[in-house]
Amino acid sequence: MLGKEISQAVIGRLPRYFRYLGELKDNGVERISSQELSELMQVTASQIRQDFNNFGGFGQQGYGYNVEYLYNEIGKILGLDTIHSFVIIGAGNLGTALGNYLNFERRGFVFRGIFDQNPALIGNLVRGIPVRSMEELPGFLRENEIEIAVLTIPKTGALGLVDTLVECGIKGIWNFAHVDLDVPEGVQVENVHLSDSLMKLSYNISSQNAGKE
């Protein structure tokens, strides 16, 4: 990958390209043009070419893109050619559902442990992995070289946990807590505010309904 600054908008589109290309590959499609990919994804062909040119471009004029090659190259750009170990902090409904989601392993994200402070949940199994107490968290993170922490706990708990996670070597936080986290440089945070997404959907429905009046 080129050593240039890539916009977050471009990075945000890469997983979608990866998903569509994976479906094409599974369906036996060997090559595709930017125009064909445009029609499939509802993204302009020009935008697709611009996005791919950020990484040197992957196509040949008059040929288009080799689907499997492009799929693999975007996977490398996204860091999916390496294994990322993660733990879930919060063994409630959301944490348990994420722990049971098998598709993470297909993308190189390996579920290593799950933690909670509720004594009633400790010892329960999530896909064969026991829920551990929060007291065990620091040692577990260090001993198992965990890279990513998934937070599915209330915002007060998330805020109080950040320093511990950073000190134990966590490099990325997938944050479902409804709070923005302040982390030092070198630690990446991806915030997933479910209610924000639902409110955006509500706005779009309201705007559509207003246009029909």
CORGITA-V118535 format. One record per run of one state. SS is the DSSP state (A for helix, B for strand, O for the rest). FROM is the first residue (numbers start at 0). LEN is the number of residues. Records with the same first field share a line. If there is no record, write none. Layout:
SS->FROM-LEN / FROM-LEN
//
This chain:
O->0-7 / 26-4 / 32-1 / 41-3 / 53-6 / 60-3 / 77-6 / 89-3 / 99-3 / 106-2 / 116-8 / 126-2 / 143-4 / 151-3 / 167-4 / 175-12 / 191-2 / 211-2
A->7-19 / 33-8 / 44-9 / 66-11 / 92-7 / 102-4 / 133-10 / 154-13 / 193-18
B->30-2 / 59-1 / 63-3 / 83-6 / 108-8 / 124-2 / 128-5 / 147-4 / 171-4 / 187-4
//
